[in-house]
């Protein structure tokens, strides 16, 4: 599924999470994300 994150609504992300899916998004170059967990097998 591809959609614009400017139109953010939680109800769109909930089914992805509930079905074991993942969401990927681009970050601006000046973004400074905090990594809270790593999922590795």
Buried (B, 14 or more C-beta within 10 A) or exposed (E): EEEEEEEEEEEEEEEEEEEEEEEEEEEEEEEEEEEEEEEEE
